Amino acid sequence: MQRFGVLGEQCLCLIVHVGTLEPGVTGTVLMLLEEDKVVVVDPGMVPSKETILGPMASIGIGPEKVTEVVLSHHHLDHTFHVALFERANVHDYHAIYRGDEWTSRPGEGYRISPNVKLLETPGHTQEEVSIAISTSDGLCVYTHLWWTEDGPLEDPYAPSADQLRSSRLRVLAMNPDWIIPGHGRPFRPQTRPVVV
């Protein structure tokens, strides 16, 4: 698993699975560890549930230890395996869900843990959050505003090209050290031209 940060120093960000667009569609899946929180981000479509659970088990974390799940948006390729984590609070752009409880709250600025913050970034969908993760290796932003480091320039699912561009510019203005896209490897926006 690619990692950003060190456990005990801000947040440890682990890439459980790097998403792909072919052959087959899989979403990028993260695990974040900070204080007493074990957070899984976008447990979506992957070849099998072991693609998610295997890497977690390799460091001693079973699904029952996951305290939070964050869904960047509600497309199935990012939500398919959410039920693996039945004890977790599930977060999206406007609420927290657990069992039969639904607690509404704004997504913007909501902190999952001291160094994990949600940002409302409509673009790929109208109801979307990006996740800002402060690590000892710098700021990582997990987002579906970019599918991969190459964009796409025009997202065919975006309800508004202007809104997508605005959200991309907002993320870039944060000067992240790494962008972790929804279907690809992390990239450093400072070292290459970035599709806006």
C-alpha positions in Angstrom: 0.0 0.0 0.0 1.3 3.4 -0.9 1.3 5.6 2.2 1.5 9.3 3.1 2.5 10.3 6.6 3.4 8.4 9.8 1.1 6.9 12.3 0.9 9.3 15.3 2.0 12.3 13.3 -1.1 14.0 11.9 -3.0 11.4 9.7 -1.6 8.3 8.1 -3.1 7.9 4.6 -2.9 4.4 3.0 -4.0 3.7 -0.6 -5.7 0.3 -0.3 -6.5 0.1 -4.0 -5.6 2.3 -6.9 -8.7 2.7 -9.2 -8.7 1.9 -12.9 -10.9 2.7 -15.9 -10.0 -0.4 -17.9 -10.2 -3.4 -18.0 -13.2 -2.9 -15.8 -13.9 0.1 -13.6 -12.6 0.2 -10.1 -12.5 3.1 -7.7 -9.6 4.2 -5.6 -10.0 3.2 -2.0 -8.2 4.8 1.0 -7.8 4.0 4.6 -7.0 6.8 7.0 -5.7 6.3 10.6 -5.7 9.0 13.2 -6.2 8.9 16.9 -9.1 6.4 17.5 -10.5 6.8 14.0 -10.2 4.2 11.2 -11.7 5.7 8.1 -12.3 4.0 4.8 -12.9 6.3 1.8 -15.0 5.2 -1.2 -15.2 1.4 -0.7 -16.6 0.9 -4.2 -16.3 -1.5 -7.1 -13.2 -3.7 -7.0 -12.6 -7.2 -8.3 -13.6 -8.7 -5.0 -14.1 -7.6 -1.4 -10.7 -9.1 -0.6 -9.2 -6.3 -2.7 -10.2 -4.0 0.1 -10.2 -6.3 3.2 -6.9 -8.1 2.3 -4.6 -5.1 2.6 -6.4 -3.9 5.7 -6.0 -7.3 7.3 -2.3 -7.3 6.5 -1.9 -4.5 9.1 -4.3 -6.0 11.6 -7.5 -4.1 10.8 -10.7 -6.0 10.2 -14.0 -4.4 9.0 -15.3 -4.3 12.5 -12.6 -1.8 13.5 -13.6 0.7 10.9 -15.3 3.7 12.6 -16.0 5.9 9.6 -16.7 5.5 5.9 -16.6 8.5 3.6 -18.4 8.5 0.2 -17.1 11.2 -2.1 -20.3 10.8 -4.2 -23.0 8.3 -4.8 -21.9 6.5 -8.0 -21.8 2.7 -7.5 -18.2 2.4 -8.4 -17.4 4.4 -5.2 -20.1 2.9 -2.9 -20.5 -0.8 -3.8 -18.8 -2.3 -0.7 -20.0 0.2 1.9 -22.0 -2.6 3.7 -18.7 -4.4 4.6 -18.4 -1.8 7.4 -21.7 -2.1 9.2 -20.5 -0.7 12.5 -19.1 2.5 10.9 -20.6 6.0 10.6 -21.1 6.7 6.9 -20.5 10.3 5.8 -21.5 12.0 2.5 -22.0 15.5 1.3 -24.9 16.3 3.7 -25.3 13.7 6.4 -24.0 11.0 8.7 -25.7 7.6 8.6 -25.5 4.7 11.1 -28.0 1.8 11.2 -31.4 3.5 10.9 -30.2 6.9 12.0 -29.8 9.9 9.6 -28.2 13.0 11.0 -28.2 15.9 8.6 -25.2 18.3 8.6 -23.4 20.4 6.0 -20.4 18.6 4.5 -18.3 21.8 4.0 -15.6 21.9 6.7 -16.8 18.9 8.6 -13.9 17.2 10.3 -13.9 13.4 10.5 -10.8 13.7 12.6 -8.5 16.6 13.4 -6.6 16.2 10.1 -9.3 14.9 7.8 -11.8 17.5 6.5 -14.6 17.4 4.0 -14.9 20.0 1.3 -18.0 20.4 -0.8 -16.7 20.3 -4.4 -19.5 19.8 -6.9 -18.2 18.9 -10.3 -18.3 15.3 -11.3 -21.7 15.2 -9.6 -23.7 17.9 -7.9 -23.5 16.1 -4.5 -19.8 15.6 -4.1 -17.1 16.0 -1.4 -13.4 16.0 -1.6 -11.4 14.9 1.4 -8.4 17.1 2.6 -6.0 14.9 4.5 -3.1 16.6 6.4 -0.1 14.2 6.8 3.5 14.6 7.8 4.3 14.2 4.1 2.1 17.2 3.2 -1.5 17.8 2.2 -3.3 15.1 0.2 -6.7 15.8 -1.4 -8.7 12.8 -2.4 -11.2 13.9 -5.1 -13.2 12.7 -8.1 -12.8 16.1 -9.8 -10.0 14.3 -11.6 -10.6 10.7 -12.6 -6.8 10.3 -13.2 -3.9 12.7 -13.4 -4.9 13.3 -17.1 -8.4 14.6 -16.3 -10.5 14.2 -18.3 -10.7 17.8 -19.4 -14.4 17.5 -20.0 -16.2 15.2 -17.6 -19.2 13.7 -19.4 -21.1 13.2 -16.1 -20.5 16.8 -14.8 -23.8 18.7 -14.5 -21.8 22.0 -15.2 -18.4 22.4 -16.8 -18.1 25.8 -15.1 -18.8 24.3 -11.7 -16.3 21.5 -12.3 -13.6 24.0 -13.2 -14.4 26.2 -10.2 -14.1 23.2 -7.8 -10.8 22.1 -9.5 -9.4 25.6 -9.1 -10.5 25.6 -5.4 -8.6 22.4 -4.8 -5.5 23.7 -6.6 -5.6 26.9 -4.6 -5.1 24.8 -1.4 -1.7 24.0 -2.8 -1.9 20.2 -2.1 1.3 18.2 -2.2 -0.7 15.3 -3.7 -4.0 14.8 -5.4 -5.4 11.3 -5.2 -7.9 10.9 -8.1 -11.0 8.7 -8.1 -9.6 6.2 -10.6 -5.8 6.6 -10.7 -2.5 7.0 -9.0 -1.7 10.0 -6.8 0.0 12.9 -8.6 1.9 16.1 -7.6 0.1 19.1 -9.1 3.2 21.3 -8.7 5.4 19.1 -10.9 3.2 18.9 -14.0 0.5 20.8 -15.9 -2.9 19.9 -14.4 -6.2 19.7 -16.4 -8.5 22.5 -15.1 
